[in-house]
Amino acid sequence: MTGGLMTARKGNGAARNGRDPLKFGIFMPSVSNNPNISRYKPEPGDWTFESNKQIALAAEAAGFDFLFPISRWKGFGGDINYHGHSLETMTWASALLAVTSTIEIYSTVHVPAFNPVVAAKMGATLDHIGGGRWGINLVSGWCRGEFEMMGVDILDHSKRYERTEDFIKILKGLWTEEPGSFDFASPHYTVRGGYVQPQPQRRPHPPIVNAGSSDDARDMVARQCDWSFICPVSLDDAEEITADIKARAAKQGRKVGVISMAQPIWYNDDPQRAYDEKDEIVEKADWVALNNWADGLGMESGSFDDHAREMFAFGAGSPPLLGTAQDVAEGIAAYYERGVDGMLMCYNRYLEDTIKFGNEVVPLLKKMELIDKRVSS
């Protein structure tokens, strides 16, 4: 296996214009009240492990490529206590890898909360549990309240990405160099005689993802990561971000794939219902939770206009894909045509919508030649 997303599972089939087929995954409800910062929540118990397991099995049956979790250590308050219940994602991934057989499963790791040697050992173990199906999404650390709870200081922005880059270098060294021979020293970490055995089955190493959007983050992704995870506000924004990240990677002699978030709502018999449901989500927004979440991101929620508040209430900023299954498929195709390589879905009804996506949208994506026709549906 390579460091790409599901290259083994989907084979080498080409999609449009000779590009690799579109990858598609799910931003899983490993936390409560995902994805909307709203009191509108049709399935409030979908954060439980049993629910996540059923969604993972349904996603695998439908042909999804990968599952991403959200990692949280405490909630954001408000009436819903947004993300107040959460499943730790290393252990979450281990359990899901054990009950699935083909789908890739990621852990989301907050760099300030983990020693990289420990993370490398855990990751190698997860890789063996899944037979090479595990990957890591690294978060540099942004929510001050979580890390104050741990007694961990938040670094200045540029220093965060310096530390994350060092973290990745250590992961790669421990996963690829002769066990016991790896040394590393920086202002952030010291490793002497680093040893991880067994090393991951996946070569050269499990895929590494980051979602940073600043210049510092994009440069680090270009140098070190396999995939960049983005949340664009429009198709034009997606195209600009994607082109920029790929250009930065090319300057490093590397290729980096880009995955965009999206939140589809579709009803073939009544497409207006999808728009009405989005409106209900915004009408029932939990503004206290949203402000706490945005302030944690350093977004200064007090300066938001109504459009920004509504955009973030819906899927924490996930771009909407609304209407019918055909509308959703065409919306996904539009992102692919702008250079995006993968789509990460958020749902209002995770299990139901995962099954429905496999039955109604996947066949359309096959007809459009966006995904490998060998994918089951």
N, C-alpha and C positions, 0 to 999 in steps of 0.2 A: 504493500500500500504506500501511497505518497502522502504528503501533507495536505492534500486537497480534501474537499468535502465529498465523501461518498464516490470517489472515482472508481473504486472497486465494485460497488454495488450497481452503478448504472453503466458500467462498461465505458467504451470510448465512443459511443454514438454521438454524432454531431447534430446540432440544431441548425437554426438559420445562419446563413453566411459563414458556415464553417466554425462557428463558435461552439464551445461546450454547451450541453443542455443546461437549461435553467435548473438551479437547485431550489427546493422549497422545504421550509421547516415551520415549526411552531414555537412561539414565545410562550412557554408553558406557564400554567398557573401554580408555580411553586410557592407563591405568596397569595395572601387573601386579597380580594377585591381587584384582581387583575382582569382586564387591562385598564378600565376606565376609573377616573378619579370622581366617582359619582355614586349616588345611592341607588342608581339603576344597576341591579345585579341579579339576573335571572337565576343563577346557580351559586348562591353564596358559599356553599361547601366544596367548591371544586378545587380548593387548595390542598385537600387531604391527599395523602400518598395513594390511597386506593383509587381516588379519582384520577390522579396523575398516571397511575399504572394503566387504567382503562384507556385513557387518551393516548398514551404511548403505543399500546397495542393496536388501537384503531388507526393511528397515524402510520404505523408500520404496514398494516394491511392495505391502507390507501395509497402507499407508495411514497410517503414523505421521506426526505433525505436525512433530516436532522432535527433534534430537539434542543432548545436553549432554555435554561432556567434563569429566573431573577434571583439574586442573592440579597437578602436583607437581614439586618440584625435587630432592628426595632421598627415600629410603625411610625406613620406620619400624623397620627391623631385625626381630629375631625370626628364627625358622627360615625364614619365607617372605619376609623383607624386604618387608613390605607396602608396595605402591606403589613398589618400588625401581626398576622400569623405567617410564618415562613418556614420552609424546609431547607436545612443546610444542604448545599448542592453537591458536595463531594459524596456524602452518604446517599443523597437522592439519586445521583447518577449510578452509584454502585448497585442499588436495588433495581433500577430500570434496565441497566445493562444485563443483569442476570435473568430477566424475564423476556428480553427481546433477542432478536438474532441478526437483523440486518441494518436497522436504523442507527445513525450516529447519535450519540448523546454527549452533551457538553456539561462541564461544570463551570460556574461563574465564581471566580476567585478574586477577592479583594486583596490587593497586594499588601496593604498595611497590616492585615490580620494574619498573614501566613509567612512562615519562614520558607524561602524557596527550596531548600533541601527537603523539607517535609512535604511541600507541595509536589516536588519531583517524584518522591517515593510514592506518595498517594496516587499521582497520575500514572506512574508505571504500573501500579497494581490495578487501577481501573482499566488501563489499556489491556491488560491480560484477562481481566474478567470479561471484557467485551470482545476479545479477539481482534483488537485493533480498531474499535469503533468509538473510542473516547477522544474528546478534544477539550481545550481549555479556553475560556473567555476571561481575559484579565481586565480588571477594573482598577484604575490607579488610586481610587479612594476620594470621594467627594462629600459624603454626608457627615458633617462634623459631629452631629449628635451621636451617631453610631460609634465613632472612634473615641470621642470623649468618654463614653460609657466604658470603654476598654482601657482608658488611660493612655491612648495612642495619639500622638500629635499628627495633625494634617500638615504636610509640607506645602511650601509655595508651589504654584502650578507647574512651573518648569522643572522643579526638583522632583515632582511626582513622576513625571515621565522619564527623567533620568533614572529614578529608582525602578520603575517598571521595566525599562530597557535592561538594566542590570539583572532584574529578576528573570527575564526571558533568557538572557545569556547563560545564567546559571542552570535554568531548566534544560536548555539545549546541550550544555556541556555535560551535565549529569546523564542525559539520555543518549549521548552519542560517543563520548570519549571513554577510554578504558577505565572501568571502575577502580577508584582509588587513586587515579592520576590527575584528577581535575582540581586545579587551584584557581581562586578568583579573589581579587581584592579591589574594593572601591570604597568611597565614603559611606555607602549604604550597606554593603555586605562583605563578609570575609568567609571564604570556604577553603579549607585545607584538606587535601586528599579526598575530595568529594567522591562518594561511593553510592551508586544506586544499582542494585542487582536483584532481580532481573531488570534489564532495561526494557523499554516498550517494544512490542512486536512491530508496531508501525514505523516505517522508515521514510524519511530520515528521523522523524519524530511525530508525535501527535500534533494536529493542527492547532495553531495559536491565533486567537481573535482578540481584537480590541475595538472599542466603540468611541474612542476619543475623536473630537472634531476640531480641536485647535491646531494651529500650525505645529506646535511641539508634538502633539499626538500624531498628526498625519506623517510627520517626518519619522517618528519612532515606528509607526506601522510600516512605512515604506522600507525601513531597514530590517525589521525583525519579524513582522507578523505574516501570516498566510491569508488572513481575511480581515476586512474592515466592516464593521457593523454600523450602518447609518440610519438616521431618522430624518429624512428630508421633509421640507414643508411643501414641496411641489415637484412636478416632473423636471422642470428646469433646474431646480436645486439639486435633485438627484443626479442629473447629468453633469452638473458642474463639479459636485463633490467627487463623483466617480472618476471623471476624467483627471481631476487633480491628484487623487490618490494614486491612480495607475501611472500617471506621469512621474510622480515622485519615486515610485517603486522602480520604474524603468531606468531612472537615473542611477539607481543602485544596482542595476543589472538583475532585477528581480521582478516577479509578477505577484500581484496581490489581488484577490477577488473581493468583490463588494456585495454585501447583503443589505437589503433595505427592509425596514419594518413596513407592515401594512395591516389594516383592519378591514376585512371584507364583511359586509352584511348584504345578503341577497335573498330575494323571494321571487321565484319565477312567476308565480301566479299573481303577485301584487308588488311590483318593484317600488311603488311609492312607500310601502311599509318600511323599506330599508331606510329611507330618508326620514320618515317619522320616528323610527327607532333612534337614529342618531340625534335627532332633536330632543327626544326624551332623555337621552343620556346627558346632554348639556343642561337641560332644564333642571335635572336632579343633581347637578354637580355639587360636590362637597368642597366649598371654596376654602374652608379652613385647612383641610387636608392638602388641597392643591397648592395653597400658598406656602405651607410648610415644606412640601416636596420641592417646589420651585426655589424657595429660599435655600434649601439644602444644596441645590445644584448651583447656587450663586447667581440665580437668574433675576433677582430683585423683583419679586412678584408685585410689589407696590407700583411698579411702572407699567404693568400689563394693561393693554387696552382690551376691550370686550372680545375682539377677534382672537387675541392671543389666549385669553382665559378659556374661551370656548374650544380652541384648538387643543389645548393641553388637557382639558376635561375629557375629551374623546381620546381614549387610548393613550394618555400621557404624550400626545403629539403624534401618534401613529397616523399615517396618511389613510384616509377612508377610500374604500372601493365599494361603491353602492349600486344597487339596482337588481339585475338578474345575474345568473351564473355567467351568461355571455358578457355582460358588462364587467364582471370581476375578471374574467379571463382576458378580456381586451385591456383592462387596466394593468394587469400583470405584464402583458405583452409590451405595453408602452414603456414600462420600467426597463424591461429587457432590451428594448430597442435603444434606450438611452445609455446602455452600457452596463447596467446592473446585472450581476451574475446570479443572485439568489434573492428569494423573498421569504421573510419571516412573518408568519401570520399570527395575529391576535384575534381572539373570538369572544363574543358575548356568551355563547353556549359551547364550551370547548369540545365536549365529547360529541354532541349532536352535529356541530358545524364541521368537525374533523371528518366524520363519516359522510356528511353531505358534500363536503368539498371533494372527497374522493369519488363520489358518485356523479356529481354534476359539473365540477370545474376541471378535474384532471382529464376527462375525455376531451374537453375542448382544448386544453393545452397540448394534448397529443396531436389533435387535428391541425393546430397551429405550428406544429413541429418545434415547440419550445422545450419539451421534455422528451426523454427517451421513450419510445413506444413500448419498450419492455416493462416500463413501470406498471404495476398492477393497479386496477381500479375496479 
